[in-house]
Amino acid sequence: QFVPGTDLGGIGMPTCFMHCSFDFSIGFAVAGTTQAIPLPIPNDPSIAGAHVFGQSISTAPGTNALDVVTSNGVDMLIDIN
């Protein structure tokens, strides 16, 4: 997690920030305005308390030099109920 986010203005995305690294990526096409992605999490007590950080990027023609925008970052806490 990068707090504060890394400014992406230097690569043509002013006002956009990178809030996490791209160690793991999922690429997909969205039909419509939203998309659900299943994230299977094993039922293993040893991972309780782990954090998973995420962020999305999207094409947005005409918004900046790269035609790409970013979402805010999210911090998902894994817990066993």
Buried (B, 14 or more C-beta within 10 A) or exposed (E): EEEEBEEBEEEEBEEBBBBBEEEEEEEEEEEEEEEEEEEEEEEEEEEEEEEBBBBBBEEBEEBBEBEBBBEEBEEEEEEEE
